[in-house]
Amino acid sequence: MGIGALRCAIYGVAVSGVAATVALLPQPVASAEPCDGTTCVEHLRTGAVPGAECDAARLYAFGTGANGGTFICYATYRNPYTSTWTPLPPLVGVRDFGALCSPGGVAQSPDGLPLVCRDEVWDRYTPTLPVA
């Protein structure tokens, strides 16, 4: 085998090794397209009444009242056995956790996690945050 053929063979092995390595790297996860409004929020419960008991859920915890107000059904650490509908700022739609946001609203992640805009980033909602 000549020097030129040997160089081509080595180069071919190196390129195929790089291609195999790239194929093994984790691929980026596609984020959901932001969706504005309550019509695209999955499992949104209706008929929420401020202070009324509800079935708490870690995911898909949002509801709307008769006047269209936004509520969350959440148990607090003070009373983990009773959950009530708590008023919140407006539900702006579906957003990705960690994406940039403007203060003043709540959102739901594509997988149902309640989010709040804190420090201009969508973060997990916790009952210790201020409500409307």
N, CA, C and O atoms as a Tinker XYZ file with bonds, in Angstrom:
   528  protein
     1  N      0.869000   -1.163000    0.000000    73     2
     2  CA     0.000000    0.000000    0.000000    64     1     3
     3  C      0.909000    1.217000    0.000000    63     2     4     5
     4  O      1.866000    1.296000    0.771000    81     3
     5  N      0.596000    2.166000   -0.879000    73     3     6
     6  CA     1.407000    3.369000   -0.967000    64     5     7
     7  C      1.085000    4.344000    0.160000    63     6     8     9
     8  O      0.100000    4.178000    0.880000    81     7
     9  N      1.925000    5.353000    0.301000    73     7    10
    10  CA     1.759000    6.361000    1.354000    64     9    11
    11  C      0.435000    7.097000    1.175000    63    10    12    13
    12  O     -0.263000    7.353000    2.156000    81    11
    13  N      0.082000    7.438000   -0.049000    73    11    14
    14  CA    -1.169000    8.148000   -0.309000    64    13    15
    15  C     -2.372000    7.314000    0.091000    63    14    16    17
    16  O     -3.304000    7.824000    0.712000    81    15
    17  N     -2.357000    6.023000   -0.262000    73    15    18
    18  CA    -3.463000    5.146000    0.096000    64    17    19
    19  C     -3.563000    4.982000    1.609000    63    18    20    21
    20  O     -4.659000    4.929000    2.166000    81    19
    21  N     -2.402000    4.902000    2.272000    73    19    22
    22  CA    -2.382000    4.768000    3.727000    64    21    23
    23  C     -2.964000    6.011000    4.386000    63    22    24    25
    24  O     -3.739000    5.904000    5.337000    81    23
    25  N     -2.597000    7.192000    3.886000    73    23    26
    26  CA    -3.159000    8.443000    4.437000    64    25    27
    27  C     -4.672000    8.479000    4.258000    63    26    28    29
    28  O     -5.384000    8.877000    5.180000    81    27
    29  N     -5.172000    8.082000    3.115000    73    27    30
    30  CA    -6.614000    8.060000    2.858000    64    29    31
    31  C     -7.315000    7.092000    3.801000    63    30    32    33
    32  O     -8.391000    7.395000    4.315000    81    31
    33  N     -6.722000    5.948000    4.027000    73    31    34
    34  CA    -7.320000    4.953000    4.922000    64    33    35
    35  C     -7.373000    5.481000    6.349000    63    34    36    37
    36  O     -8.388000    5.323000    7.028000    81    35
    37  N     -6.291000    6.108000    6.813000    73    35    38
    38  CA    -6.259000    6.658000    8.178000    64    37    39
    39  C     -7.267000    7.793000    8.300000    63    38    40    41
    40  O     -7.994000    7.878000    9.290000    81    39
    41  N     -7.311000    8.663000    7.295000    73    39    42
    42  CA    -8.257000    9.774000    7.308000    64    41    43
    43  C     -9.692000    9.262000    7.345000    63    42    44    45
    44  O    -10.526000    9.795000    8.076000    81    43
    45  N     -9.977000    8.236000    6.563000    73    43    46
    46  CA   -11.329000    7.652000    6.533000    64    45    47
    47  C    -11.731000    7.082000    7.883000    63    46    48    49
    48  O    -12.873000    7.251000    8.311000    81    47
    49  N    -10.803000    6.404000    8.562000    73    47    50
    50  CA   -11.090000    5.855000    9.890000    64    49    51
    51  C    -11.325000    6.987000   10.879000    63    50    52    53
    52  O    -12.236000    6.909000   11.703000    81    51
    53  N    -10.515000    8.037000   10.805000    73    51    54
    54  CA   -10.663000    9.163000   11.728000    64    53    55
    55  C    -12.007000    9.850000   11.525000    63    54    56    57
    56  O    -12.696000   10.159000   12.496000    81    55
    57  N    -12.384000   10.091000   10.279000    73    55    58
    58  CA   -13.663000   10.750000    9.997000    64    57    59
    59  C    -14.828000    9.890000   10.455000    63    58    60    61
    60  O    -15.771000   10.412000   11.050000    81    59
    61  N    -14.793000    8.593000   10.198000    73    59    62
    62  CA   -15.897000    7.734000   10.625000    64    61    63
    63  C    -15.961000    7.657000   12.147000    63    62    64    65
    64  O    -17.051000    7.538000   12.707000    81    63
    65  N    -14.814000    7.724000   12.827000    73    63    66
    66  CA   -14.808000    7.731000   14.294000    64    65    67
    67  C    -15.442000    8.987000   14.841000    63    66    68    69
    68  O    -16.186000    8.929000   15.820000    81    67
    69  N    -15.156000   10.140000   14.216000    73    67    70
    70  CA   -15.773000   11.402000   14.639000    64    69    71
    71  C    -17.272000   11.350000   14.399000    63    70    72    73
    72  O    -18.047000   11.779000   15.253000    81    71
    73  N    -17.689000   10.837000   13.263000    73    71    74
    74  CA   -19.121000   10.737000   12.957000    64    73    75
    75  C    -19.829000    9.846000   13.971000    63    74    76    77
    76  O    -20.934000   10.164000   14.409000    81    75
    77  N    -19.199000    8.732000   14.349000    73    75    78
    78  CA   -19.805000    7.844000   15.338000    64    77    79
    79  C    -19.901000    8.529000   16.689000    63    78    80    81
    80  O    -20.896000    8.360000   17.395000    81    79
    81  N    -18.886000    9.300000   17.065000    73    79    82
    82  CA   -18.904000   10.018000   18.339000    64    81    83
    83  C    -20.007000   11.065000   18.341000    63    82    84    85
    84  O    -20.727000   11.185000   19.333000    81    83
    85  N    -20.161000   11.822000   17.267000    73    83    86
    86  CA   -21.209000   12.830000   17.179000    64    85    87
    87  C    -22.579000   12.184000   17.274000    63    86    88    89
    88  O    -23.478000   12.742000   17.903000    81    87
    89  N    -22.756000   11.031000   16.670000    73    87    90
    90  CA   -24.043000   10.349000   16.717000    64    89    91
    91  C    -24.410000    9.922000   18.139000    63    90    92    93
    92  O    -25.590000    9.797000   18.466000    81    91
    93  N    -23.396000    9.698000   18.985000    73    91    94
    94  CA   -23.654000    9.270000   20.355000    64    93    95
    95  C    -23.942000   10.424000   21.310000    63    94    96    97
    96  O    -24.442000   10.194000   22.411000    81    95
    97  N    -23.640000   11.654000   20.914000    73    95    98
    98  CA   -23.897000   12.795000   21.787000    64    97    99
    99  C    -25.396000   12.984000   21.963000    63    98   100   101
   100  O    -26.161000   12.716000   21.037000    81    99
   101  N    -25.835000   13.447000   23.149000    73    99   102
   102  CA   -27.268000   13.668000   23.346000    64   101   103
   103  C    -27.776000   14.760000   22.423000    63   102   104   105
   104  O    -27.150000   15.809000   22.269000    81   103
   105  N    -28.893000   14.500000   21.828000    73   103   106
   106  CA   -29.495000   15.464000   20.924000    64   105   107
   107  C    -30.305000   16.482000   21.725000    63   106   108   109
   108  O    -30.893000   16.121000   22.745000    81   107
   109  N    -30.352000   17.734000   21.295000    73   107   110
   110  CA   -31.125000   18.731000   22.032000    64   109   111
   111  C    -32.601000   18.369000   22.027000    63   110   112   113
   112  O    -33.138000   17.868000   21.039000    81   111
   113  N    -33.240000   18.636000   23.157000    73   111   114
   114  CA   -34.673000   18.374000   23.284000    64   113   115
   115  C    -35.409000   19.569000   22.713000    63   114   116   117
   116  O    -35.107000   20.715000   23.046000    81   115
   117  N    -36.368000   19.299000   21.861000    73   115   118
   118  CA   -37.144000   20.379000   21.276000    64   117   119
   119  C    -38.054000   20.975000   22.343000    63   118   120   121
   120  O    -38.710000   20.248000   23.089000    81   119
   121  N    -38.087000   22.285000   22.409000    73   119   122
   122  CA   -38.967000   22.931000   23.372000    64   121   123
   123  C    -40.322000   23.148000   22.718000    63   122   124   125
   124  O    -40.458000   23.167000   21.494000    81   123
   125  N    -41.302000   23.309000   23.567000    73   123   126
   126  CA   -42.656000   23.536000   23.069000    64   125   127
   127  C    -42.763000   24.965000   22.562000    63   126   128   129
   128  O    -42.105000   25.869000   23.077000    81   127
   129  N    -43.574000   25.155000   21.580000    73   127   130
   130  CA   -43.852000   26.501000   21.119000    64   129   131
   131  C    -44.701000   27.179000   22.193000    63   130   132   133
   132  O    -45.660000   26.585000   22.685000    81   131
   133  N    -44.364000   28.403000   22.559000    73   131   134
   134  CA   -45.215000   29.091000   23.522000    64   133   135
   135  C    -46.628000   29.198000   22.971000    63   134   136   137
   136  O    -46.827000   29.422000   21.777000    81   135
   137  N    -47.571000   29.040000   23.824000    73   135   138
   138  CA   -48.972000   29.099000   23.434000    64   137   139
   139  C    -49.650000   30.117000   24.337000    63   138   140   141
   140  O    -49.603000   29.989000   25.560000    81   139
   141  N    -50.263000   31.100000   23.761000    73   139   142
   142  CA   -50.883000   32.162000   24.545000    64   141   143
   143  C    -52.347000   31.866000   24.842000    63   142   144   145
   144  O    -53.087000   31.371000   23.992000    81   143
   145  N    -52.743000   32.183000   26.069000    73   143   146
   146  CA   -54.139000   32.049000   26.477000    64   145   147
   147  C    -54.440000   30.716000   27.130000    63   146   148   149
   148  O    -53.607000   29.811000   27.152000    81   147
   149  N    -55.641000   30.614000   27.660000    73   147   150
   150  CA   -56.033000   29.409000   28.393000    64   149   151
   151  C    -56.533000   28.287000   27.492000    63   150   152   153
   152  O    -56.641000   27.146000   27.942000    81   151
   153  N    -56.839000   28.581000   26.242000    73   151   154
   154  CA   -57.402000   27.553000   25.367000    64   153   155
   155  C    -56.420000   26.435000   25.059000    63   154   156   157
   156  O    -56.837000   25.335000   24.697000    81   155
   157  N    -55.121000   26.692000   25.195000    73   155   158
   158  CA   -54.129000   25.665000   24.881000    64   157   159
   159  C    -53.563000   24.990000   26.131000    63   158   160   161
   160  O    -52.694000   24.126000   26.018000    81   159
   161  N    -54.037000   25.366000   27.310000    73   159   162
   162  CA   -53.548000   24.794000   28.564000    64   161   163
   163  C    -54.287000   23.479000   28.809000    63   162   164   165
   164  O    -55.502000   23.459000   29.008000    81   163
   165  N    -53.527000   22.377000   28.790000    73   163   166
   166  CA   -54.134000   21.056000   28.953000    64   165   167
   167  C    -54.643000   20.835000   30.370000    63   166   168   169
   168  O    -54.057000   21.317000   31.339000    81   167
   169  N    -55.732000   20.106000   30.470000    73   167   170
   170  CA   -56.334000   19.690000   31.744000    64   169   171
   171  C    -56.682000   20.875000   32.639000    63   170   172   173
   172  O    -56.616000   20.759000   33.862000    81   171
   173  N    -57.048000   21.995000   32.058000    73   171   174
   174  CA   -57.455000   23.170000   32.818000    64   173   175
   175  C    -58.839000   22.912000   33.408000    63   174   176   177
   176  O    -59.793000   22.642000   32.678000    81   175
   177  N    -58.940000   22.995000   34.720000    73   175   178
   178  CA   -60.219000   22.743000   35.384000    64   177   179
   179  C    -61.053000   24.022000   35.402000    63   178   180   181
   180  O    -60.513000   25.126000   35.469000    81   179
   181  N    -62.348000   23.863000   35.343000    73   179   182
   182  CA   -63.257000   25.010000   35.351000    64   181   183
   183  C    -64.106000   24.974000   36.617000    63   182   184   185
   184  O    -64.170000   23.954000   37.303000    81   183
   185  N    -64.747000   26.082000   36.916000    73   183   186
   186  CA   -65.635000   26.149000   38.074000    64   185   187
   187  C    -64.917000   26.354000   39.392000    63   186   188   189
   188  O    -65.474000   26.047000   40.446000    81   187
   189  N    -63.688000   26.866000   39.362000    73   187   190
   190  CA   -62.953000   27.109000   40.603000    64   189   191
   191  C    -63.614000   28.236000   41.387000    63   190   192   193
   192  O    -64.005000   29.259000   40.826000    81   191
   193  N    -63.728000   28.029000   42.687000    73   191   194
   194  CA   -64.316000   29.023000   43.583000    64   193   195
   195  C    -63.283000   29.351000   44.656000    63   194   196   197
   196  O    -62.774000   28.442000   45.312000    81   195
   197  N    -62.962000   30.634000   44.847000    73   195   198
   198  CA   -61.931000   30.989000   45.828000    64   197   199
   199  C    -62.228000   30.397000   47.209000    63   198   200   201
   200  O    -63.318000   30.574000   47.753000    81   199
   201  N    -61.242000   29.695000   47.761000    73   199   202
   202  CA   -61.372000   29.119000   49.095000    64   201   203
   203  C    -62.078000   27.778000   49.150000    63   202   204   205
   204  O    -62.059000   27.116000   50.188000    81   203
   205  N    -62.698000   27.365000   48.057000    73   203   206
   206  CA   -63.397000   26.069000   48.041000    64   205   207
   207  C    -62.376000   24.940000   47.980000    63   206   208   209
   208  O    -61.302000   25.097000   47.401000    81   207
   209  N    -62.713000   23.810000   48.574000    73   207   210
   210  CA   -61.805000   22.664000   48.540000    64   209   211
   211  C    -61.706000   22.117000   47.117000    63   210   212   213
   212  O    -62.634000   22.231000   46.316000    81   211
   213  N    -60.552000   21.521000   46.834000    73   211   214
   214  CA   -60.300000   20.939000   45.516000    64   213   215
   215  C    -59.350000   19.764000   45.675000    63   214   216   217
   216  O    -58.763000   19.571000   46.740000    81   215
   217  N    -59.201000   18.986000   44.621000    73   215   218
   218  CA   -58.282000   17.854000   44.625000    64   217   219
   219  C    -56.925000   18.338000   44.145000    63   218   220   221
   220  O    -56.742000   18.624000   42.962000    81   219
   221  N    -55.973000   18.429000   45.066000    73   219   222
   222  CA   -54.648000   18.948000   44.735000    64   221   223
   223  C    -53.919000   18.015000   43.789000    63   222   224   225
   224  O    -54.079000   16.795000   43.837000    81   223
   225  N    -53.127000   18.610000   42.940000    73   223   226
   226  CA   -52.301000   17.852000   42.001000    64   225   227
   227  C    -51.006000   18.615000   41.792000    63   226   228   229
   228  O    -51.012000   19.841000   41.683000    81   227
   229  N    -49.905000   17.897000   41.738000    73   227   230
   230  CA   -48.616000   18.550000   41.480000    64   229   231
   231  C    -48.552000   19.043000   40.040000    63   230   232   233
   232  O    -47.946000   20.077000   39.762000    81   231
   233  N    -49.173000   18.308000   39.131000    73   231   234
   234  CA   -49.225000   18.690000   37.728000    64   233   235
   235  C    -50.664000   19.041000   37.361000    63   234   236   237
   236  O    -51.610000   18.538000   37.967000    81   235
   237  N    -50.815000   19.897000   36.376000    73   235   238
   238  CA   -52.136000   20.322000   35.884000    64   237   239
   239  C    -53.000000   20.837000   37.034000    63   238   240   241
   240  O    -54.125000   20.377000   37.229000    81   239
   241  N    -52.473000   21.784000   37.785000    73   239   242
   242  CA   -53.131000   22.276000   38.998000    64   241   243
   243  C    -53.975000   23.528000   38.771000    63   242   244   245
   244  O    -54.598000   24.017000   39.713000    81   243
   245  N    -54.012000   24.063000   37.546000    73   243   246
   246  CA   -54.725000   25.316000   37.304000    64   245   247
   247  C    -56.207000   25.106000   37.046000    63   246   248   249
   248  O    -56.645000   24.064000   36.560000    81   247
   249  N    -56.953000   26.137000   37.390000    73   247   250
   250  CA   -58.378000   26.166000   37.114000    64   249   251
   251  C    -58.805000   27.588000   36.818000    63   250   252   253
   252  O    -58.060000   28.539000   37.054000    81   251
   253  N    -60.011000   27.722000   36.301000    73   251   254
   254  CA   -60.577000   29.044000   36.062000    64   253   255
   255  C    -61.906000   29.147000   36.784000    63   254   256   257
   256  O    -62.623000   28.162000   36.953000    81   255
   257  N    -62.216000   30.361000   37.205000    73   255   258
   258  CA   -63.487000   30.626000   37.866000    64   257   259
   259  C    -64.549000   31.029000   36.865000    63   258   260   261
   260  O    -64.290000   31.117000   35.665000    81   259
   261  N    -65.746000   31.273000   37.369000    73   259   262
   262  CA   -66.861000   31.649000   36.512000    64   261   263
   263  C    -66.588000   32.938000   35.743000    63   262   264   265
   264  O    -67.067000   33.104000   34.621000    81   263
   265  N    -65.815000   33.858000   36.346000    73   263   266
   266  CA   -65.513000   35.122000   35.672000    64   265   267
   267  C    -64.238000   35.053000   34.835000    63   266   268   269
   268  O    -63.806000   36.069000   34.290000    81   267
   269  N    -63.622000   33.856000   34.723000    73   267   270
   270  CA   -62.407000   33.682000   33.933000    64   269   271
   271  C    -61.125000   33.882000   34.710000    63   270   272   273
   272  O    -60.042000   33.784000   34.134000    81   271
   273  N    -61.213000   34.162000   36.010000    73   271   274
   274  CA   -60.019000   34.336000   36.829000    64   273   275
   275  C    -59.225000   33.046000   36.942000    63   274   276   277
   276  O    -59.770000   31.952000   36.800000    81   275
   277  N    -57.934000   33.186000   37.198000    73   275   278
   278  CA   -57.038000   32.036000   37.309000    64   277   279
   279  C    -56.888000   31.624000   38.768000    63   278   280   281
   280  O    -56.756000   32.461000   39.661000    81   279
   281  N    -56.914000   30.306000   38.983000    73   279   282
   282  CA   -56.760000   29.740000   40.322000    64   281   283
   283  C    -55.808000   28.556000   40.254000    63   282   284   285
   284  O    -55.579000   27.979000   39.191000    81   283
   285  N    -55.260000   28.210000   41.412000    73   283   286
   286  CA   -54.457000   26.995000   41.518000    64   285   287
   287  C    -54.981000   26.192000   42.697000    63   286   288   289
   288  O    -55.326000   26.747000   43.740000    81   287
   289  N    -55.037000   24.891000   42.519000    73   287   290
   290  CA   -55.437000   23.974000   43.583000    64   289   291
   291  C    -54.163000   23.405000   44.169000    63   290   292   293
   292  O    -53.487000   22.585000   43.548000    81   291
   293  N    -53.846000   23.849000   45.371000    73   291   294
   294  CA   -52.558000   23.508000   45.950000    64   293   295
   295  C    -52.697000   23.317000   47.456000    63   294   296   297
   296  O    -53.360000   24.100000   48.136000    81   295
   297  N    -52.072000   22.282000   47.954000    73   295   298
   298  CA   -51.978000   22.103000   49.399000    64   297   299
   299  C    -50.716000   22.824000   49.860000    63   298   300   301
   300  O    -49.702000   22.806000   49.162000    81   299
   301  N    -50.771000   23.447000   51.012000    73   299   302
   302  CA   -49.593000   24.141000   51.524000    64   301   303
   303  C    -48.931000   23.309000   52.607000    63   302   304   305
   304  O    -49.516000   22.361000   53.131000    81   303
   305  N    -47.713000   23.677000   52.931000    73   303   306
   306  CA   -47.015000   22.955000   53.992000    64   305   307
   307  C    -47.708000   23.167000   55.336000    63   306   308   309
   308  O    -47.571000   22.337000   56.234000    81   307
   309  N    -48.447000   24.264000   55.487000    73   307   310
   310  CA   -49.167000   24.524000   56.743000    64   309   311
   311  C    -50.342000   23.578000   56.922000    63   310   312   313
   312  O    -50.681000   23.191000   58.040000    81   311
   313  N    -50.959000   23.212000   55.805000    73   311   314
   314  CA   -52.119000   22.331000   55.867000    64   313   315
   315  C    -52.069000   21.372000   54.675000    63   314   316   317
   316  O    -52.780000   21.578000   53.692000    81   315
   317  N    -51.240000   20.330000   54.749000    73   315   318
   318  CA   -51.052000   19.449000   53.593000    64   317   319
   319  C    -52.237000   18.532000   53.286000    63   318   320   321
   320  O    -52.248000   17.873000   52.246000    81   319
   321  N    -53.227000   18.480000   54.167000    73   319   322
   322  CA   -54.346000   17.551000   53.972000    64   321   323
   323  C    -55.567000   18.212000   53.353000    63   322   324   325
   324  O    -56.507000   17.526000   52.951000    81   323
   325  N    -55.563000   19.530000   53.274000    73   323   326
   326  CA   -56.687000   20.239000   52.672000    64   325   327
   327  C    -56.164000   21.158000   51.579000    63   326   328   329
   328  O    -55.236000   21.937000   51.796000    81   327
   329  N    -56.761000   21.060000   50.424000    73   327   330
   330  CA   -56.380000   21.908000   49.289000    64   329   331
   331  C    -57.539000   22.821000   48.955000    63   330   332   333
   332  O    -58.698000   22.404000   48.972000    81   331
   333  N    -57.226000   24.055000   48.653000    73   331   334
   334  CA   -58.260000   25.013000   48.286000    64   333   335
   335  C    -57.845000   25.770000   47.036000    63   334   336   337
   336  O    -56.662000   25.868000   46.713000    81   335
   337  N    -58.842000   26.302000   46.341000    73   335   338
   338  CA   -58.576000   27.123000   45.167000    64   337   339
   339  C    -58.052000   28.471000   45.627000    63   338   340   341
   340  O    -58.695000   29.155000   46.424000    81   339
   341  N    -56.893000   28.852000   45.128000    73   339   342
   342  CA   -56.242000   30.105000   45.492000    64   341   343
   343  C    -56.113000   30.973000   44.245000    63   342   344   345
   344  O    -55.628000   30.502000   43.216000    81   343
   345  N    -56.541000   32.240000   44.321000    73   343   346
   346  CA   -56.438000   33.107000   43.141000    64   345   347
   347  C    -54.985000   33.430000   42.803000    63   346   348   349
   348  O    -54.133000   33.549000   43.684000    81   347
   349  N    -54.730000   33.566000   41.523000    73   347   350
   350  CA   -53.395000   33.865000   41.000000    64   349   351
   351  C    -53.470000   34.974000   39.962000    63   350   352   353
   352  O    -54.559000   35.329000   39.511000    81   351
   353  N    -52.319000   35.526000   39.578000    73   351   354
   354  CA   -52.308000   36.434000   38.424000    64   353   355
   355  C    -52.777000   35.675000   37.171000    63   354   356   357
   356  O    -52.915000   34.452000   37.214000    81   355
   357  N    -53.017000   36.365000   36.088000    73   355   358
   358  CA   -53.544000   35.717000   34.886000    64   357   359
   359  C    -52.665000   34.572000   34.363000    63   358   360   361
   360  O    -51.437000   34.634000   34.415000    81   359
   361  N    -53.323000   33.542000   33.865000    73   359   362
   362  CA   -52.659000   32.408000   33.219000    64   361   363
   363  C    -52.379000   32.816000   31.775000    63   362   364   365
   364  O    -53.306000   33.028000   30.994000    81   363
   365  N    -51.104000   32.924000   31.426000    73   363   366
   366  CA   -50.739000   33.439000   30.104000    64   365   367
   367  C    -50.664000   32.355000   29.041000    63   366   368   369
   368  O    -50.656000   32.668000   27.850000    81   367
   369  N    -50.609000   31.087000   29.440000    73   367   370
   370  CA   -50.565000   29.995000   28.471000    64   369   371
   371  C    -49.531000   28.959000   28.831000    63   370   372   373
   372  O    -49.282000   28.698000   30.008000    81   371
   373  N    -48.920000   28.361000   27.805000    73   371   374
   374  CA   -47.924000   27.299000   27.987000    64   373   375
   375  C    -46.543000   27.890000   27.709000    63   374   376   377
   376  O    -46.326000   28.540000   26.686000    81   375
   377  N    -45.615000   27.656000   28.635000    73   375   378
   378  CA   -44.251000   28.163000   28.510000    64   377   379
   379  C    -43.274000   27.094000   28.963000    63   378   380   381
   380  O    -43.659000   26.160000   29.665000    81   379
   381  N    -42.014000   27.220000   28.571000    73   379   382
   382  CA   -40.968000   26.294000   28.980000    64   381   383
   383  C    -40.335000   26.748000   30.285000    63   382   384   385
   384  O    -40.083000   27.938000   30.478000    81   383
   385  N    -40.081000   25.807000   31.178000    73   383   386
   386  CA   -39.364000   26.069000   32.418000    64   385   387
   387  C    -38.001000   26.662000   32.060000    63   386   388   389
   388  O    -37.293000   26.117000   31.214000    81   387
   389  N    -37.631000   27.768000   32.694000    73   387   390
   390  CA   -36.336000   28.386000   32.457000    64   389   391
   391  C    -36.300000   29.404000   31.335000    63   390   392   393
   392  O    -35.293000   30.091000   31.163000    81   391
   393  N    -37.379000   29.518000   30.565000    73   391   394
   394  CA   -37.417000   30.507000   29.483000    64   393   395
   395  C    -37.608000   31.906000   30.072000    63   394   396   397
   396  O    -38.095000   32.055000   31.192000    81   395
   397  N    -37.227000   32.906000   29.321000    73   395   398
   398  CA   -37.399000   34.287000   29.767000    64   397   399
   399  C    -38.872000   34.660000   29.802000    63   398   400   401
   400  O    -39.672000   34.147000   29.020000    81   399
   401  N    -39.226000   35.567000   30.726000    73   399   402
   402  CA   -40.623000   35.984000   30.854000    64   401   403
   403  C    -40.706000   37.418000   31.351000    63   402   404   405
   404  O    -39.715000   38.004000   31.787000    81   403
   405  N    -41.906000   37.965000   31.273000    73   403   406
   406  CA   -42.200000   39.282000   31.840000    64   405   407
   407  C    -43.031000   39.059000   33.101000    63   406   408   409
   408  O    -43.964000   38.256000   33.086000    81   407
   409  N    -42.708000   39.754000   34.191000    73   407   410
   410  CA   -43.432000   39.546000   35.445000    64   409   411
   411  C    -44.931000   39.808000   35.300000    63   410   412   413
   412  O    -45.371000   40.586000   34.454000    81   411
   413  N    -45.688000   39.138000   36.144000    73   411   414
   414  CA   -47.116000   39.427000   36.207000    64   413   415
   415  C    -48.032000   38.309000   35.762000    63   414   416   417
   416  O    -49.227000   38.547000   35.591000    81   415
   417  N    -47.538000   37.121000   35.570000    73   415   418
   418  CA   -48.421000   36.048000   35.152000    64   417   419
   419  C    -47.932000   34.702000   35.615000    63   418   420   421
   420  O    -46.846000   34.565000   36.178000    81   419
   421  N    -48.766000   33.707000   35.364000    73   419   422
   422  CA   -48.407000   32.317000   35.610000    64   421   423
   423  C    -48.585000   31.558000   34.312000    63   422   424   425
   424  O    -49.283000   32.020000   33.409000    81   423
   425  N    -47.955000   30.392000   34.214000    73   423   426
   426  CA   -48.037000   29.574000   33.005000    64   425   427
   427  C    -47.955000   28.107000   33.395000    63   426   428   429
   428  O    -47.666000   27.765000   34.542000    81   427
   429  N    -48.212000   27.262000   32.431000    73   427   430
   430  CA   -48.075000   25.823000   32.627000    64   429   431
   431  C    -47.021000   25.312000   31.661000    63   430   432   433
   432  O    -47.009000   25.690000   30.489000    81   431
   433  N    -46.132000   24.451000   32.151000    73   431   434
   434  CA   -45.129000   23.866000   31.269000    64   433   435
   435  C    -45.807000   22.843000   30.367000    63   434   436   437
   436  O    -46.923000   22.414000   30.664000    81   435
   437  N    -45.161000   22.439000   29.272000    73   435   438
   438  CA   -45.769000   21.438000   28.391000    64   437   439
   439  C    -46.106000   20.127000   29.102000    63   438   440   441
   440  O    -47.012000   19.410000   28.680000    81   439
   441  N    -45.379000   19.810000   30.184000    73   439   442
   442  CA   -45.672000   18.578000   30.917000    64   441   443
   443  C    -46.549000   18.808000   32.145000    63   442   444   445
   444  O    -46.661000   17.917000   32.987000    81   443
   445  N    -47.176000   19.984000   32.267000    73   443   446
   446  CA   -48.178000   20.222000   33.302000    64   445   447
   447  C    -47.695000   20.880000   34.572000    63   446   448   449
   448  O    -48.481000   21.034000   35.506000    81   447
   449  N    -46.442000   21.273000   34.651000    73   447   450
   450  CA   -45.902000   21.891000   35.854000    64   449   451
   451  C    -46.358000   23.343000   35.949000    63   450   452   453
   452  O    -46.200000   24.090000   34.983000    81   451
   453  N    -46.923000   23.770000   37.089000    73   451   454
   454  CA   -47.294000   25.182000   37.237000    64   453   455
   455  C    -46.035000   26.042000   37.329000    63   454   456   457
   456  O    -45.102000   25.709000   38.059000    81   455
   457  N    -46.014000   27.138000   36.592000    73   455   458
   458  CA   -44.862000   28.034000   36.551000    64   457   459
   459  C    -45.277000   29.445000   36.928000    63   458   460   461
   460  O    -46.419000   29.855000   36.720000    81   459
   461  N    -44.322000   30.180000   37.487000    73   459   462
   462  CA   -44.509000   31.591000   37.799000    64   461   463
   463  C    -43.289000   32.338000   37.290000    63   462   464   465
   464  O    -42.180000   31.804000   37.309000    81   463
   465  N    -43.484000   33.562000   36.839000    73   463   466
   466  CA   -42.377000   34.371000   36.363000    64   465   467
   467  C    -41.690000   34.999000   37.571000    63   466   468   469
   468  O    -42.255000   35.859000   38.248000    81   467
   469  N    -40.449000   34.548000   37.832000    73   467   470
   470  CA   -39.677000   35.062000   38.963000    64   469   471
   471  C    -38.295000   35.443000   38.445000    63   470   472   473
   472  O    -37.615000   34.630000   37.819000    81   471
   473  N    -37.884000   36.676000   38.707000    73   471   474
   474  CA   -36.600000   37.186000   38.228000    64   473   475
   475  C    -36.479000   37.051000   36.710000    63   474   476   477
   476  O    -35.409000   36.747000   36.184000    81   475
   477  N    -37.589000   37.282000   36.020000    73   475   478
   478  CA   -37.685000   37.272000   34.557000    64   477   479
   479  C    -37.391000   35.923000   33.923000    63   478   480   481
   480  O    -36.983000   35.850000   32.764000    81   479
   481  N    -37.600000   34.845000   34.692000    73   479   482
   482  CA   -37.432000   33.480000   34.198000    64   481   483
   483  C    -38.598000   32.638000   34.712000    63   482   484   485
   484  O    -38.996000   32.771000   35.869000    81   483
   485  N    -39.154000   31.761000   33.850000    73   483   486
   486  CA   -40.221000   30.871000   34.293000    64   485   487
   487  C    -39.656000   29.844000   35.260000    63   486   488   489
   488  O    -38.737000   29.094000   34.929000    81   487
   489  N    -40.222000   29.822000   36.464000    73   487   490
   490  CA   -39.759000   28.958000   37.544000    64   489   491
   491  C    -40.946000   28.177000   38.095000    63   490   492   493
   492  O    -42.100000   28.535000   37.861000    81   491
   493  N    -40.651000   27.108000   38.829000    73   491   494
   494  CA   -41.720000   26.306000   39.436000    64   493   495
   495  C    -42.519000   27.151000   40.420000    63   494   496   497
   496  O    -41.959000   27.902000   41.219000    81   495
   497  N    -43.834000   27.013000   40.344000    73   495   498
   498  CA   -44.702000   27.697000   41.299000    64   497   499
   499  C    -44.586000   27.000000   42.644000    63   498   500   501
   500  O    -44.574000   25.771000   42.716000    81   499
   501  N    -44.503000   27.783000   43.701000    73   499   502
   502  CA   -44.575000   27.246000   45.058000    64   501   503
   503  C    -45.568000   28.082000   45.822000    63   502   504   505
   504  O    -45.698000   29.278000   45.560000    81   503
   505  N    -46.274000   27.482000   46.761000    73   503   506
   506  CA   -47.308000   28.241000   47.486000    64   505   507
   507  C    -46.742000   29.348000   48.370000    63   506   508   509
   508  O    -47.513000   30.141000   48.910000    81   507
   509  N    -45.440000   29.429000   48.534000    73   507   510
   510  CA   -44.866000   30.509000   49.337000    64   509   511
   511  C    -44.727000   31.799000   48.535000    63   510   512   513
   512  O    -44.415000   32.850000   49.096000    81   511
   513  N    -44.957000   31.721000   47.218000    73   511   514
   514  CA   -44.873000   32.931000   46.396000    64   513   515
   515  C    -46.158000   33.758000   46.567000    63   514   516   517
   516  O    -47.208000   33.203000   46.890000    81   515
   517  N    -46.082000   35.050000   46.358000    73   515   518
   518  CA   -47.289000   35.872000   46.528000    64   517   519
   519  C    -48.366000   35.518000   45.505000    63   518   520   521
   520  O    -48.074000   35.128000   44.375000    81   519
   521  N    -49.584000   35.663000   45.923000    73   519   522
   522  CA   -50.734000   35.428000   45.038000    64   521   523
   523  C    -51.355000   36.749000   44.669000    63   522   524   525
   524  O    -50.956000   37.796000   45.178000    81   523
   525  N    -52.321000   36.707000   43.793000    73   523   526
   526  CA   -52.969000   37.930000   43.305000    64   525   527
   527  C    -53.670000   38.679000   44.410000    63   526   528
   528  O    -54.264000   39.729000   44.164000    81   527
